[in-house]
Structure formats: C-alpha cells, structure tokens
Amino acid sequence: MNLQIFGTKKCKDSKKAQLYFQERRIPFQFINLQEKEMSKGELKSILGSVSLDDLIDTSSKVYEDKNLKYMLYNKEEALLENPLLFKTPVVRDGKKATVGYVPDVWKQWIEQSKK
C-alpha cells in the first residue's frame, strides 16, 4: 500500500483517518492542504475513483467567500487554486481514492493488499 491522506490538521475526519491507519500500523503520507496544494497529476489520479462534484466542499468558507454557488467555474481549476475547497480527507492508494471517512472501503483495500 502506498497511502496518501490529503486533509487539514483541524479536520476531525482527517484526524480519524490518520488514527485508523496508525492503529493498524499502515504507513501513510499526510499532506496538509493548508501548506501544500494537490498536484494536477494527483487530482487526475483521484478523479479516476471519485467524481469532481464529490471533491468540492460546498459548506467550506472558501466556497462561500468566492461565491461559487452562483457562479459558473472550472471545478478542477478551482480545486487546484484553492486547496481548502476540497472535502477532506481524500485518501488515495495508487489509483484508488475515497473522500470523507470511509473505513469500510479502507478495510477492503487492506485485505486486498494482503493477498
């Protein structure tokens, strides 16, 4: 497994995701979206498993501040330019990805990696 967790230090679900993998002694890389943005390649890889609409946090301060509810905009560009617009955590294992806290899916990933 080659796990990456994209999130923020203040996000409770990001903390829960980190704890989930720590408890199972599965190494991961945590990328704090407040410090480092997601690359275009990482986003493309994630979009193979997750829809663009699922990645956008419509309840975020950035979404409201930029008034995106009432605007037409390029969603992919908006996410790359405003990393705090992501719904977190985004957990990625190669080409597989999830958004939010979904331990049932991660459990399947772990079981598959043991085969």
N, C-alpha and C positions, 0 to 999 in steps of 0.2 A: 504494500500500500504506500502511496505517496500523497498523503493528505495535506491539503491547504484549507485553512479556515479564514475566510475574509469576514471581518467584523470590526467592532469598536470595543474599547475597554469598558465603556458604560453600558453596553447592550447586555441585558440579562441572558438572552438566549445564546449569545456568543460565548458567554462565560459557561453556560450549561453545556454547550457543545464541546468546549475545551475540557471540561471536567469529565464528560462522557468518555472521551478518548484517553485522558490521563488515567482514569480508573481502570481501563482495560490495557494499559501500558502500550498504547499505539502511538508512535511518534507522529507529530504533525507540525506544520509551519503555520504560525498565526500571523496574518497580515492585518495590521491595524489600518483601516481605511481613512482614519483621521491623519495618518502620517504618510501613507503610501497609496497611490491610486492603483487600480487594476489595469493591467496592460490590455491592449486591444486583442492580443492573442489569447490571453486568459479568458476574456469575455467571450470570444468566439467559441472557445472550447466549452465553456459553461452553457452557451446557448444551444449546444447540441442536446442538452438534457432538460433545460429549463426555458420557459418562454420569457421573452423580453418583458412582457407585462407583469409577470410574477416577480421580476427583479426590482421593480420600482416601488419604493415605499411611499405610497400616496398620503400617509399620515406624517411624513417627515417635515421638519422645519424647512429644509431646502425646497421641497415640493411646494410648500405654501409660499415661501419667500419669493420664489421665482414665478409664482402664479401659474404653474404648469397645468392646473386643472382646466383652465380656459384657453390654453394656447395649443397650437399645432407645433410640434417639435420633433426632432430626430431623437428617439429614445436612446439609441445606442450612444450617440454623441453626448447626450445629456448625462448619462451614467458615467462615461469616461471623464467628462469635465467636472462632474460633481459626485465624487465617491460616496458622500454621505446620503446620496439619493438611493443607494442600494438598500433593499430589505435584507437584514442580517439575521443570522450568519449565512454566508454562502459557503458550503462545504464542498470541496472538489477532490476527487480521487481520479486523476487522469482525465478521461472524457466523461466520467460520471459526475453529476453535481446535484445538490439539493439547496433549497432556500428555506430558512427557518430551522426550528428544532425538530428534527425527524429521526429519532433514534431507531425506529423500526427499519428504515431504509439503511442506515449505517450498519445495523446488525447484519443485514443481508450482505453488505459489502465485506464485512469482516469474515463472515462464514465462507464467502466465495474466495477470498484471498487465501484461506487455509487449505483449499482443495488443490 
